Amino acid sequence: MMPRKTGFTLIELLVVIAIIGMLSSIVLGLLSTARQKARIAKMSTDAKSIDSQINLARSNAEVVTLNVTNSGCTSCAFGNGTTMRSQATALTTNNTAWTRLGFSAAPLDPWGNPYTIDENENEGGIGNCTYDAVYSAGPDGIFAGQAASGAVLPGVVTASAGDDFYFNISRFRCQ
């Protein structure tokens, strides 16, 4: 009688490979969700830092609105439908605004796109106590447009249009 050879059959190997493939796809899906949550948490940290820097710039200038652009809105300079990185003029305007606020350049969101700012406090005159808002173009890097900055508390990262996010800055003079 011939001795039996030990080893795996082709079917057994294919079953093991299929199981490993299914498990890895589940794990990668969970990691993707965790990465997204981590990026949003990073935005919360950014919100606190940006809020402090902007309020320091306001205190030094003793003004509510620094009017960093003629409109006070660097978010408004970006067109919808194309990536922020492809809009050179808007990027220049945005960087200039952030340097006027005491930053070396526009801070980058967790996806590597520049944050933009919309100065709203006192925009309609004294007594207009709307929050200033900072926007992120989100994962796709395309600024979908502004959301009403509403009464969301400062520093709270909130979903905006498309896959964008925003957070409000503390009011400077309005309470």
SVG drawing of the C-alpha trace seen along z (x, -y; Angstrom):
<svg xmlns="http://www.w3.org/2000/svg" viewBox="-30 -99 34 101">
<polyline fill="none" stroke="black" stroke-width="0.4" points="0.0,0.0 1.2,-3.5 1.8,-5.9 -0.7,-8.8 0.7,-12.3 -0.1,-15.0 -0.9,-18.6 -3.8,-20.8 -6.0,-20.3 -6.7,-23.2 -10.2,-23.5 -9.1,-23.8 -6.6,-26.6 -9.3,-28.5 -11.7,-28.3 -9.1,-29.6 -8.2,-32.5 -11.9,-33.4 -12.4,-33.5 -9.3,-35.7 -10.6,-38.0 -14.0,-38.4 -12.4,-39.1 -10.0,-41.7 -12.8,-43.5 -14.8,-43.8 -11.7,-45.0 -10.9,-47.6 -14.5,-48.9 -14.3,-49.4 -10.9,-51.1 -12.4,-53.5 -15.2,-54.5 -12.6,-55.0 -10.5,-57.2 -13.4,-59.4 -14.3,-59.8 -10.7,-60.6 -10.6,-63.3 -13.8,-64.9 -12.2,-64.7 -9.1,-66.5 -11.4,-69.2 -12.7,-69.7 -9.2,-70.3 -8.5,-72.6 -11.7,-74.5 -10.4,-75.4 -7.0,-76.4 -8.4,-78.5 -11.0,-80.1 -8.2,-81.2 -6.0,-82.6 -8.9,-84.6 -10.0,-86.0 -6.4,-87.0 -6.2,-88.8 -9.5,-90.6 -8.4,-91.6 -5.1,-93.0 -7.0,-95.0 -9.9,-95.8 -12.4,-95.1 -15.2,-92.5 -14.8,-92.0 -11.3,-92.0 -12.8,-92.1 -10.1,-89.8 -11.4,-90.1 -13.5,-92.9 -16.6,-90.7 -15.4,-89.2 -15.9,-85.8 -13.1,-83.7 -15.5,-80.8 -17.4,-82.9 -14.3,-83.1 -14.5,-79.3 -16.7,-78.1 -18.7,-75.0 -18.0,-71.9 -14.2,-72.0 -11.6,-71.1 -10.3,-73.9 -6.7,-73.2 -7.5,-74.0 -8.7,-77.5 -5.5,-79.5 -7.1,-83.0 -9.4,-81.9 -6.5,-80.1 -4.4,-83.3 -7.3,-85.3 -7.9,-82.7 -4.2,-82.6 -4.0,-86.4 -7.0,-86.4 -5.6,-83.9 -2.2,-85.7 -4.1,-88.8 -5.6,-86.8 -2.1,-85.9 -1.6,-82.5 1.4,-81.8 -1.0,-80.5 -4.5,-79.0 -4.7,-76.1 -5.4,-72.8 -8.3,-70.5 -7.7,-66.8 -8.0,-66.0 -5.3,-68.5 -7.6,-71.3 -7.5,-74.8 -10.1,-76.0 -12.1,-79.0 -13.8,-81.7 -17.0,-83.6 -17.1,-86.6 -20.7,-87.2 -20.7,-89.0 -21.8,-92.6 -21.9,-92.0 -25.4,-93.6 -24.4,-96.3 -24.0,-96.6 -26.3,-94.2 -26.1,-91.5 -24.8,-88.7 -24.5,-85.9 -21.5,-83.6 -18.5,-83.7 -18.0,-80.3 -15.0,-78.3 -15.6,-75.8 -13.9,-72.6 -14.5,-71.2 -14.5,-67.7 -13.1,-64.5 -13.7,-65.3 -12.0,-68.8 -14.9,-70.4 -16.5,-73.3 -20.3,-72.6 -21.5,-75.9 -22.2,-77.4 -24.7,-76.3 -26.5,-78.8 -24.1,-79.1 -27.2,-79.2 -27.0,-78.8 -24.7,-75.8 -22.3,-76.4 -18.8,-77.5 -16.3,-74.8 -19.0,-72.1 -18.1,-70.5 -21.3,-70.2 -22.1,-68.7 -22.7,-71.3 -23.6,-71.1 -22.3,-68.0 -19.6,-66.3 -18.4,-69.7 -18.2,-70.6 -18.2,-73.9 -17.7,-75.1 -18.6,-78.5 -16.2,-80.9 -16.9,-82.5 -18.7,-85.8 -16.3,-88.6 -18.6,-91.4 -22.1,-89.9 -23.1,-87.7"/>
</svg>
